[in-house]
Amino acid sequence: RVSLDSLAIPVSADANRAVSFTNKQSAFYYTQTHRNDHPEHGFFSGFNIAGRRVFSDYRLIVAGAALDPLEATVIVRPDALIRTHSQGITETLRLFDGQDLVEVEVSGAKGDVTLQLSGDTVTRVRSVQGIDEYTATQAGGSSAIDHIVVSRSGHRFLIAVGSSREAARVLLDQAVAAAPAWQNARSARLADIISGDHNLRSDDAQLTAALRWLQLTTDSLVTRQRGDGIYAGLPWFNEYWGRDSFISLPGATLVTGHFEEARAILTSFAEFQDLERASRFYGRLPNIVKPGSIDYHTTDGTPRWVIALRDYVRYTGDRTLVAELYPNVKASIEGALANFTDASGYLVHADNETWMDARREPDKVSYSPRSTRANDIQALWYEQLRAGAEFAAALGDGESATRWSAAADRLRTQFTHDFMNPATGRIADHLDARDVPNMQVRPNALFSLQLLDRPDDVA
């Protein structure tokens, strides 16, 4: 069994590394080891729940003087951030699975110790019987109010958040009794991820540690915020993106043997599929799933979902999920054929509906316009058709299997004719609305090599 102690990393003040933990649900804590001074990420510092900034930081005050993290010796573990201060005081920050709770453990302090929350969202309400109460409000006119209670239990400061004062107090009372058990359970779960059948090793000790850290940090992004999904990244993207989720799903869940999590993510996204036949997005799976909104403006998320389902079957041998989700697969292909294909069978899209989706504000002009038919989108569409045909054949839907296979074959033939320049051996990045190939050189072309009869001819 691999110990989490072996993965502890010392961090100097000069390095001042970013650190984040999630509760595997909808909360995360982001900070830097010594000083929150990142020009962009600093906005997200502190405790965040479902896209809401609850508080930005805390201060520990010992015997009337605030501890300065900049002067601390810092160690980062997969389950905790540990600062040891010059006075011999150790401060340990940790989260717990499934709880909207932050714990700050303080040991070695001589004199009174208090903890104060800070940030532009929090307001201190009162202090009653050793419990400090705060509220957190959001900018932009949001009506959301989080209630926060802070109390000390032995060496532990517990910061509990709820939708009401009563809910926060209930969580606090539970934590007073259960925090040590929650801590042990979380540490044991993290150790299991890198032990046993999931153990990754190499001849290089540093590489082995890096691989284990990669497993653990990726696991922290697999959460249950709105259904099951994978955060697109912290601290910026604490939400589910269809594209990002299914690019990362094999490495995050299948390679590591977390098949139940993979199944849950695939099923969860299917529940958000647009199944309104009158909708122009009929059959699409969402690009972004947030607690308060769903967005369908992407082309590649849907084929990546179908491809990820095929990956799931290849890793697990579990075909029951295909039978369960086949209506969603069928809707994804039939919707694309009806609403998003041209006369040549290409999958069409807007400028910012590929992975190169950055837009200028406020006019939404794409920085990298790639409409109307990007090469990587055609490669994904081809694989979606092939995977769908494979599923259809396995489930006895011969008519769909034949029709989708024919569409895939036609696409491949057409692609070589329209995208390949035989004189230069180059692949067009995309076809524009006038059917003119755009010959910009981008790595997207690597996705489309499978569509060529002779990929060796590509320069």
C-alpha positions, -999 to 999 in steps of 0.1 A, spaced: 0 0 0 14 34 -10 16 60 18 5 96 11 35 106 32 57 96 4 42 122 -19 47 152 4 63 181 -14 81 209 3 75 243 -13 96 274 -8 83 309 -6 100 318 -39 80 290 -56 47 300 -40 28 272 -57 -9 269 -63 -28 244 -43 -64 232 -47 -86 205 -30 -121 195 -38 -148 178 -17 -157 156 -46 -190 172 -48 -194 209 -56 -169 227 -34 -132 234 -38 -105 254 -19 -79 272 -39 -49 290 -25 -12 295 -29 13 281 -5 26 314 8 7 343 -6 -24 347 -28 -10 371 -54 -17 355 -87 -30 382 -111 -58 360 -124 -63 330 -102 -62 351 -70 -99 360 -76 -108 324 -68 -88 321 -37 -105 305 -7 -136 283 -5 -159 281 -35 -192 261 -37 -211 255 -70 -195 285 -86 -200 308 -56 -171 325 -39 -178 319 -2 -147 333 15 -113 342 1 -90 334 30 -86 331 67 -62 346 93 -49 328 123 -42 350 153 -21 336 181 -16 356 213 -28 387 195 -5 384 165 -14 372 130 6 343 116 22 352 82 22 323 57 50 340 38 74 331 66 62 295 70 79 263 59 53 246 37 46 210 27 18 200 3 3 166 5 -25 151 -16 -48 154 15 -35 186 32 -16 218 31 8 221 60 24 253 72 49 253 100 56 288 114 87 301 131 70 300 165 67 262 162 31 264 153 18 240 127 -13 249 106 -30 222 85 -57 229 60 -79 201 47 -113 193 31 -135 163 35 -154 142 9 -190 153 4 -190 180 30 -191 218 26 -166 221 53 -130 234 58 -108 223 86 -78 242 99 -59 223 125 -35 242 147 -9 226 170 20 239 190 4 273 198 10 290 231 -17 315 240 -52 322 226 -58 312 190 -86 327 168 -95 323 132 -110 351 111 -125 348 77 -117 374 50 -128 383 15 -151 407 -3 -180 383 -1 -181 377 37 -197 397 65 -193 388 101 -228 387 117 -222 378 154 -203 356 178 -224 334 201 -211 308 226 -178 304 209 -193 302 174 -186 329 149 -213 335 123 -208 350 88 -229 354 57 -215 354 21 -232 373 -7 -224 372 -44 -217 401 -67 -239 410 -97 -272 411 -79 -273 374 -72 -298 365 -44 -277 336 -32 -266 338 4 -243 313 21 -243 310 59 -210 302 75 -203 291 111 -168 288 126 -160 270 158 -130 254 175 -131 218 186 -98 209 204 -70 217 179 -94 219 150 -111 250 136 -142 239 116 -157 262 90 -191 249 80 -213 263 52 -250 259 46 -279 274 28 -292 287 62 -278 293 96 -295 262 109 -281 240 81 -246 253 88 -250 246 125 -262 211 118 -231 204 96 -208 219 123 -223 197 150 -218 167 128 -182 177 121 -173 181 157 -181 144 162 -171 130 129 -142 151 115 -115 127 126 -133 98 109 -140 118 78 -103 127 77 -92 90 79 -118 80 53 -106 106 28 -69 97 33 -77 60 30 -96 66 -2 -68 86 -17 -42 60 -7 -64 33 -24 -63 53 -57 -25 48 -60 -23 13 -44 -32 -22 -53 -44 -27 -89 -41 11 -95 -5 13 -85 17 30 -111 55 25 -109 86 32 -130 123 28 -125 125 66 -118 113 75 -83 104 110 -93 84 99 -123 66 74 -101 57 101 -76 46 124 -105 23 97 -119 7 92 -85 2 129 -80 -14 130 -115 -38 102 -105 -48 120 -74 -52 155 -88 -72 141 -117 -94 122 -92 -101 155 -74 -117 169 -106 -141 140 -109 -170 154 -89 -208 154 -84 -217 191 -88 -247 188 -112 -248 151 -118 -215 134 -124 -187 150 -144 -151 161 -145 -142 197 -138 -126 213 -168 -100 227 -145 -93 246 -114 -97 274 -104 -111 288 -136 -134 261 -148 -151 245 -119 -178 232 -142 -183 204 -166 -175 209 -203 -186 181 -226 -155 184 -248 -130 184 -218 -149 157 -199 -147 132 -227 -111 140 -238 -101 133 -202 -125 105 -193 -102 76 -205 -72 88 -185 -92 99 -155 -114 69 -151 -108 40 -175 -70 37 -174 -72 40 -136 -99 13 -134 -126 36 -120 -153 21 -142 -183 30 -121 -173 67 -122 -169 65 -160 -204 49 -163 -219 76 -141 -204 104 -161 -216 90 -194 -251 85 -180 -252 119 -164 -243 137 -195 -270 118 -215 -296 132 -191 -287 167 -203 -290 158 -240 -313 181 -260 -341 156 -270 -366 183 -282 -371 173 -318 -381 208 -328 -348 222 -314 -320 231 -338 -297 214 -312 -317 182 -312 -293 153 -303 -265 175 -290 -250 169 -256 -241 201 -237 -209 220 -240 -211 234 -205 -230 221 -175 -232 246 -146 -253 245 -115 -276 272 -130 -273 268 -167 -266 244 -197 -251 254 -230 -251 235 -262 -229 256 -284 -202 232 -293 -198 206 -321 -172 182 -308 -186 174 -274 -213 151 -288 -191 129 -310 -166 127 -281 -194 114 -259 -202 86 -283 -165 78 -287 -161 78 -250 -189 53 -247 -171 30 -271 -139 34 -251 -159 24 -220 -170 -8 -237 -135 -16 -249 -121 -12 -214 -148 -29 -194 -166 -53 -217 -198 -40 -202 -223 -37 -231 -253 -31 -209 -246 6 -209 -247 6 -247 -283 -8 -246 -293 18 -220 -278 48 -239 -285 36 -275 -315 60 -278 -292 89 -269 -266 77 -294 -292 74 -321 -305 109 -313 -270 123 -315 -264 110 -350 -299 116 -364 -299 151 -350 -266 159 -367 -277 144 -400 -309 165 -399 -295 198 -387 -258 200 -390 -246 182 -421 -241 197 -456 -247 182 -490 -213 164 -489 -220 148 -455 -197 171 -435 -206 182 -400 -210 219 -401 -205 244 -373 -200 280 -363 -166 298 -359 -163 291 -322 -178 256 -320 -146 237 -321 -120 234 -293 -106 267 -306 -136 285 -291 -121 317 -276 -141 348 -284 -135 385 -280 -157 404 -255 -182 419 -258 -189 413 -295 -183 375 -294 -160 376 -324 -139 344 -326 -102 347 -322 -97 316 -344 -125 314 -368 -128 279 -383 -162 277 -398 -178 260 -415 -161 225 -415 -129 220 -395 -107 189 -402 -107 176 -366 -145 179 -364 -149 157 -395 -126 131 -379 -147 131 -348 -179 129 -368 -164 100 -387 -157 81 -355 -191 90 -341 -207 74 -372 -185 43 -370 -191 38 -332 -228 43 -337 -229 18 -365 -211 -7 -343 -236 -2 -315 -265 -4 -339 -253 -37 -354 -248 -52 -319 -283 -42 -309 -300 -55 -341 -307 -21 -356 -294 -31 -391 -310 -2 -410 -292 24 -389 -260 4 -389 -260 3 -428 -270 39 -432 -244 53 -407 -217 31 -421 -224 45 -456 -223 80 -443 -189 74 -427 -176 58 -459 -188 88 -480 -173 113 -455 -139 96 -458 -140 96 -496 -151 132 -497 -125 144 -472 -96 132 -493 -110 150 -523 -118 183 -505 -92 187 -478 -61 171 -492 -38 191 -515 -19 165 -535 7 190 -548 18 201 -513 8 170 -492 -10 193 -468 -44 190 -452 -67 220 -451 -75 232 -416 -111 238 -426 -134 246 -455 -150 280 -453 -186 288 -463 -176 292 -499 -160 257 -499 -126 272 -501 -99 252 -482 -81 272 -455 -45 259 -455 -34 272 -421 -10 248 -404 -24 236 -371 -21 205 -350 -57 197 -356 -47 180 -389 -32 151 -368 -68 141 -359 -78 137 -395 -50 115 -407 -73 85 -403 -95 99 -430 -68 96 -456 -62 65 -477 -25 72 -477 -16 92 -446 21 87 -453 18 112 -482 11 141 -458 40 165 -456 
